[in-house]
Amino acid sequence: MTLRSVLNNIWRAKATDRAIGITLAFCLFALIACKFVLAEYAPSLLIPSYIIVFGLISVISFQKPFWGIAVIAVGLPVELLLPPISFATSLYPIMGAATLCGYLFHELFVRRVQPVFTWTHVLGALFVLWFSLSNPNAAFVVGNRSWFFTFLQLLVLLWLTTQLVNTREKERKLLLAFAIASVVSALFAIPQVTYGMDSATSIRATGLTGHPNGAARIYVLAIMFLAYFVFTVKRRSSQYLSLIGIAILFAALAATVSRTGLLLLLTAGGSVLVFPGRQLKRKKIEVLSSLLLGALFVVPSDYWRIAAGILSSIVTGTDSVGFRYMQWEAGFQMWRDHFLSGVGVGQFQTTIPFYGTQFTPFYGLGYVSHNFILGLLAETGIIGAMLFVGICCATILALIRAIGKTSIENKLPLYVWLTALIIVLLGGSTADIHFDKMLWFLLSIKGLNKKPVCFSTTVAHGLLVFAES
């Protein structure tokens, strides 16, 4: 098959998933070349190259909307490769718009597929409506950023992912694409680290994500997803490749020097042990052995020396942990002063100096809450926080119900998604994740197992009522 025929099939929406996957892999490596080769040696070719690559991605996103969702997910581990767009802050809104238009045209207008609405979507819409009405100045006009627009994009992502990632096969493709991009990012992260006396004095790796703690969360999720492939693929060569990927991701996780990341990895490792299926016993040993070998031969001893101080840092509140404690205390007081509606979405950083933290941020940390629950309480008040927690609970309960009703051989994917969501939420104990695209992905990915919400109008009362079908 020639390149011309592949492009022609993509344009006519006839390309196979294999051809699209190969094309997107080419786009990924083209972006790496743009970032590290053209930007240095041929900057005049940079803009034309970006136009070609993202023009191709936009066509794929429109003609095959599922792959548009996959592209957004793949972009998270390699976010540094995406060039900034001044009028749209990033390329995500453009890719999302192409995916949305493709879904509306191909699925709704051509195939006339009935869209699914769940309680997660309803609560998400109420959350956006609440913080927009309770603090409109913060929601709509904050410098060059509109938080309403940011969360509107996330709400569209939540809804679109539910519609498009609706089969086991699509879920596997999404997991594999995300894991491959994470391994590529991890390969860049490993040589970036320089270990110091502790995490504060170390040069921490970010891979292609832009932030060490965010990279750590992504690498832990990718380890989970590759473990799933070890459990489910039959070809031994694919299992070995997955195990090698796990070892690379573990080394990259260590390079981030993220203590939260290590705790999340322990959570992921413990979840692997409780995955259902007696036939998985040998494969569980293989996954844990890959992590152990990575710990012994890939991760340097300097990392373990730094990691050994996690407990003492938590207890005594030293270095960056103590900074977070101060932010949490100030954030709690901020919420008490603005109990109902908060100070406004995105306003934590501008308000925090009035609550006693009269010092410059250190250890690379900023004036943020470093805890998404406290951040939600301080910025959106008790009502906004309850709505967002309701979104998370709706997804978790739907997954738990689905696990209880599913046969033993089909429980594993549900366990993987549930564990991934729990890992991200636990990571939110030290980070602001309520506007994290990965979290909104996970909140919507199991829409097939959620009960849809039917909107029906009662003529007698003239009211819109909700009823679970």
C-alpha positions in Angstrom: 0.0 0.0 0.0 1.5 3.3 -1.1 1.5 6.5 0.9 -0.8 8.1 -1.6 -3.4 5.3 -1.2 -3.2 5.6 2.6 -3.8 9.4 2.5 -6.6 8.9 -0.1 -8.3 6.3 2.2 -8.0 8.6 5.2 -9.6 11.4 3.2 -12.4 9.2 2.1 -12.8 7.7 5.7 -12.0 4.2 4.3 -8.6 3.7 6.0 -8.2 0.8 8.4 -7.4 1.2 12.0 -4.0 -0.3 11.3 -3.2 2.3 8.6 -4.4 5.1 10.9 -2.3 3.8 13.8 0.8 3.8 11.6 0.0 7.3 10.3 -0.4 8.6 13.8 2.9 7.0 14.8 4.5 8.8 11.9 3.0 12.0 13.1 4.4 11.4 16.6 7.9 10.9 15.3 7.5 13.9 13.0 6.7 16.1 16.0 9.8 14.8 17.8 11.8 15.8 14.7 10.2 19.2 14.7 10.9 19.8 18.4 14.5 18.6 18.5 15.8 18.8 14.9 14.0 21.4 12.8 13.7 23.9 15.7 17.5 23.8 16.0 18.8 23.4 12.5 16.0 24.4 10.1 13.5 26.7 11.9 12.1 27.9 8.6 10.6 24.5 8.0 9.0 24.3 11.4 5.7 26.0 10.7 5.1 24.2 7.3 5.8 20.9 9.0 3.4 21.6 11.9 0.7 22.6 9.3 1.2 19.3 7.5 1.2 17.1 10.6 -1.8 18.7 12.3 -3.7 19.1 9.1 -3.4 15.3 8.7 -4.4 14.7 12.3 -7.4 17.0 11.9 -8.6 15.1 8.9 -8.2 11.8 10.8 -10.1 13.3 13.7 -13.0 14.4 11.5 -13.2 11.2 9.4 -12.6 8.8 12.3 -13.8 10.6 15.5 -12.7 7.8 17.8 -9.1 8.4 16.7 -9.6 12.0 17.4 -10.3 11.0 21.0 -7.2 8.7 20.9 -5.0 11.6 19.6 -6.1 13.8 22.6 -5.2 11.0 25.0 -1.9 10.3 23.2 -1.1 14.0 23.5 -1.0 13.9 27.3 2.3 12.0 27.7 4.0 14.1 24.9 2.4 17.5 25.6 5.7 19.3 25.1 5.7 18.4 21.5 2.5 20.4 20.8 3.3 23.9 19.7 1.4 26.8 21.5 -1.4 28.5 19.6 -1.9 32.1 20.8 -5.6 32.4 19.9 -6.6 28.9 21.3 -4.0 28.5 24.1 -3.1 25.1 22.7 -3.9 22.7 19.9 -6.3 20.7 22.0 -9.3 22.9 21.2 -8.6 22.6 17.5 -8.3 18.8 17.6 -11.3 18.6 19.9 -13.4 20.7 17.5 -12.4 18.5 14.5 -13.4 15.4 16.6 -16.7 16.9 17.7 -17.6 18.0 14.1 -16.7 14.5 12.9 -18.9 12.9 15.5 -21.9 15.2 14.8 -21.6 14.6 11.0 -20.8 10.8 10.8 -22.6 9.5 13.9 -25.6 11.8 14.4 -26.4 13.0 10.9 -25.3 10.1 8.7 -25.7 7.0 10.9 -28.2 8.6 13.2 -26.8 7.0 16.3 -28.6 8.1 19.4 -26.2 9.8 21.9 -25.9 8.6 25.5 -26.3 10.9 28.4 -25.4 9.7 31.9 -25.5 11.2 35.4 -21.8 12.0 35.0 -22.7 14.3 32.2 -25.5 15.9 34.1 -23.4 16.6 37.2 -20.5 17.8 35.0 -22.9 20.3 33.3 -24.2 21.5 36.7 -20.7 21.9 38.0 -19.7 24.2 35.1 -23.0 26.1 35.4 -22.5 26.5 39.2 -19.0 28.1 39.2 -19.9 30.2 36.1 -23.0 31.7 37.8 -21.6 32.0 41.3 -18.4 33.8 40.3 -18.9 34.9 36.7 -15.9 37.4 36.6 -13.5 34.5 37.6 -15.1 32.1 35.2 -15.2 34.2 32.1 -12.5 36.9 32.3 -9.1 36.1 34.0 -6.2 37.6 32.1 -5.9 35.7 28.8 -7.6 32.6 30.1 -11.3 31.7 30.3 -11.9 29.0 32.9 -15.4 28.5 31.5 -13.9 27.7 28.1 -11.4 25.3 29.7 -14.1 23.3 31.6 -16.5 23.5 28.6 -13.8 21.7 26.6 -13.5 19.1 29.4 -17.2 18.6 29.5 -17.3 18.0 25.7 -14.4 15.6 26.2 -16.3 13.8 28.9 -19.4 13.5 26.6 -17.5 12.6 23.4 -15.4 9.9 25.1 -18.6 8.2 26.4 -20.0 8.2 22.9 -17.0 7.1 21.0 -15.1 4.7 23.3 -18.0 2.3 23.6 -16.5 -1.2 22.8 -13.8 -3.3 24.4 -11.8 -3.2 21.2 -11.8 0.6 21.2 -10.7 0.6 24.8 -7.8 -1.7 24.0 -6.7 0.6 21.1 -6.9 3.6 23.4 -4.9 1.9 26.1 -2.2 0.8 23.7 -1.9 4.2 22.1 -1.6 5.9 25.4 1.0 3.3 26.7 3.2 3.6 23.6 3.2 7.5 23.8 4.1 7.1 27.5 7.0 4.8 26.8 8.3 7.3 24.2 8.1 10.1 26.8 9.8 7.8 29.4 12.8 7.3 27.1 13.3 11.1 27.1 12.9 11.3 30.9 15.5 8.7 31.9 18.6 10.8 30.9 17.1 14.1 32.2 17.5 13.4 35.9 20.4 14.4 38.1 20.0 13.1 41.7 20.9 15.4 44.6 20.7 15.1 48.3 16.9 15.1 48.2 14.0 15.8 45.8 14.4 19.5 46.3 18.1 19.5 45.2 17.6 17.0 42.3 17.1 17.9 38.7 13.9 16.1 38.1 12.9 14.6 34.8 9.7 15.6 33.0 10.0 13.5 29.9 7.8 15.1 27.2 5.0 16.1 29.7 6.4 19.3 31.2 6.0 18.5 34.9 7.6 15.8 37.0 4.6 14.9 39.2 2.3 14.9 36.2 4.8 12.7 34.4 4.9 10.3 37.3 1.1 9.9 37.3 1.1 9.2 33.6 3.9 6.6 33.9 2.1 4.8 36.7 -1.1 4.6 34.6 0.9 3.4 31.6 2.4 0.7 33.8 -1.1 -0.4 34.7 -2.2 -0.5 31.1 0.8 -2.5 29.9 0.2 -4.9 32.8 -3.3 -5.4 31.3 -1.8 -6.3 28.0 0.5 -8.8 29.6 -2.6 -10.4 31.1 -4.6 -10.4 27.9 -2.5 -10.8 24.8 -1.7 -14.3 23.7 1.5 -13.7 21.7 4.6 -14.1 24.0 6.6 -11.5 22.0 3.9 -8.9 22.8 4.0 -9.9 26.4 7.7 -9.5 26.5 7.5 -6.1 24.8 4.9 -5.0 27.4 7.2 -6.2 30.3 10.1 -4.2 28.8 7.9 -1.2 28.5 7.0 -1.6 32.2 10.7 -1.6 33.2 11.3 1.5 31.1 8.4 3.3 32.6 9.5 2.4 36.1 13.0 3.8 35.4 11.3 7.0 34.1 9.1 7.2 37.2 12.2 7.1 39.4 13.7 9.9 37.2 10.9 12.2 38.1 11.9 11.8 41.8 8.2 12.0 42.7 7.4 10.6 46.1 3.7 10.7 45.3 4.5 8.7 42.1 6.1 6.0 44.2 3.1 5.7 46.5 0.8 5.5 43.4 3.0 2.7 42.0 2.7 0.8 45.2 -1.1 1.2 44.9 -1.0 -0.1 41.3 1.2 -3.0 42.3 -1.2 -4.0 45.1 -4.2 -3.8 42.7 -2.4 -6.2 40.3 -2.5 -8.8 43.0 -6.2 -8.7 43.3 -7.1 -8.7 39.6 -9.5 -11.6 39.1 -8.7 -14.9 37.4 -6.7 -17.8 38.6 -5.1 -18.2 35.2 -3.4 -14.8 35.7 -1.2 -16.1 38.6 1.9 -16.7 36.4 1.4 -13.4 34.6 1.0 -11.5 37.8 4.4 -12.9 38.9 5.9 -11.8 35.5 4.6 -8.2 36.0 5.8 -7.9 39.5 9.1 -9.5 38.6 9.6 -6.9 35.8 9.0 -4.1 38.4 11.5 -5.8 40.8 14.2 -6.3 38.1 13.7 -2.6 37.2 14.1 -1.6 40.8 17.3 -3.7 41.1 19.1 -3.1 37.9 17.6 0.0 36.2 16.8 2.4 39.0 19.9 3.8 40.6 20.6 3.6 44.4 20.4 7.4 44.7 16.7 7.3 44.0 16.1 4.7 46.8 18.2 6.9 49.2 15.8 9.8 48.4 12.7 7.7 48.5 13.6 6.3 51.9 12.9 9.8 53.4 9.2 9.8 52.3 7.8 8.8 55.7 9.9 11.2 57.7 9.0 14.0 55.3 5.3 13.3 55.8 5.6 13.1 59.6 7.9 16.1 60.1 6.6 18.3 57.2 10.1 19.0 55.8 11.0 20.5 52.4 8.1 20.6 49.8 5.8 18.5 52.1 5.9 21.3 54.6 5.1 23.8 51.9 2.0 21.8 50.9 0.9 21.6 54.6 0.9 25.4 54.7 -1.0 25.7 51.5 -3.6 23.2 52.8 -4.1 25.1 56.0 -4.4 28.4 54.1 -6.8 26.8 51.6 -9.0 25.5 54.3 -9.2 28.9 55.9 -10.0 30.4 52.5 -12.9 28.0 52.1 -14.3 28.9 55.6 -14.3 32.5 54.6 -16.1 31.8 51.3 -18.1 28.7 52.3 -20.9 28.6 49.8 -19.4 29.8 46.4 -15.7 30.0 47.0 -13.3 32.7 45.7 -13.9 31.8 42.0 -12.5 29.1 39.8 -8.8 29.6 39.2 -8.5 32.3 41.8 -6.6 30.3 44.5 -3.2 31.7 43.4 -4.3 35.3 43.5 -6.0 35.0 46.9 -3.5 32.9 48.8 -1.1 35.7 49.7 -3.9 37.2 51.9 -3.8 34.0 54.1 -0.4 34.2 55.6 1.8 32.5 53.0 4.0 35.5 52.7 7.0 33.8 51.0 8.0 32.9 47.5 7.3 29.4 46.3 10.2 27.0 46.5 11.1 23.5 45.3 9.5 24.4 42.0 6.0 24.5 43.6 3.6 27.4 43.0 0.8 29.1 44.8 -1.8 26.4 44.2 -3.7 24.2 46.6 -1.8 21.0 46.0 -4.9 19.1 46.9 -7.8 19.0 44.4 -10.5 18.7 47.1 -9.3 21.7 49.0 -8.8 23.6 45.7 -12.4 22.9 44.8 -13.7 23.9 48.2 -11.7 27.2 48.1 -12.5 28.1 44.5 -16.1 26.8 44.0 -17.4 26.4 47.5 -19.2 23.5 49.2 -21.7 23.2 46.3 -19.1 23.1 43.6 -17.0 20.6 45.5 -20.0 18.3 46.1 -21.0 18.4 42.5 -17.5 17.4 41.4 -17.2 14.7 44.0 -20.6 13.5 42.7 -19.1 13.1 39.2 -16.3 10.9 40.6 -18.7 8.9 42.8 -21.1 8.3 39.9 -18.3 6.8 37.8 -16.9 4.7 40.7 -20.3 3.3 41.6 -21.1 2.5 37.9 -17.8 0.6 37.7 -18.5 -1.3 40.9 -22.0 -2.2 39.7 -20.6 -3.3 36.4 -18.0 -5.5 38.1 -20.7 -7.2 40.2 -22.8 -8.0 37.1 -20.0 -9.1 34.7 -18.8 -12.6 34.2 -15.3 -13.4 35.6 -13.6 -13.4 32.2 -14.8 -9.8 31.5 -14.1 -8.3 34.9 -10.4 -7.5 34.2 -11.0 -4.4 32.0 -13.3 -2.9 34.6 -10.7 -3.5 37.3 -8.1 -1.7 35.2 -10.3 1.3 34.7 -11.4 1.5 38.3 -7.8 1.2 39.5 -6.7 3.9 37.0 -9.3 6.3 38.3 -8.4 5.6 41.9 -4.7 6.2 41.2 -5.5 9.6 39.6 -7.8 10.6 42.4 -5.1 9.6 45.0 -2.6 11.6 43.0 -4.9 14.5 43.5 -4.1 14.5 47.2 -1.0 16.5 46.4 -2.0 18.1 43.1 -4.8 20.1 41.5 -6.3 17.6 39.1 -9.9 18.9 38.7 -8.9 20.4 35.3 -6.7 17.5 34.3 -7.7 15.9 31.0 -6.6 12.5 32.1 -9.1 12.6 35.0 -12.0 13.6 32.7 -11.0 10.8 30.3 -11.3 8.3 33.1 -14.6 9.7 34.4 -16.1 9.1 31.0 -14.4 6.0 29.6 -16.8 3.5 31.1 -20.0 5.2 29.9 -21.1 1.9 28.4 -21.5 0.5 31.9 -23.4 3.5 33.3 -27.2 3.7 33.2 -28.2 6.3 30.7 -30.4 9.2 31.8 -33.6 9.7 29.8 -35.0 13.2 29.5 -38.8 13.1 29.3 -41.4 15.8 29.6 -44.5 15.3 31.6 -47.4 17.2 29.8 -49.4 17.5 33.0 -46.8 19.4 34.9 -44.7 20.9 32.1 -41.5 19.9 33.9 -38.4 18.2 32.7 -37.8 15.1 34.8 -35.0 12.6 35.0 -35.7 8.9 35.0 -33.2 6.1 34.8 -34.0 3.7 32.1 
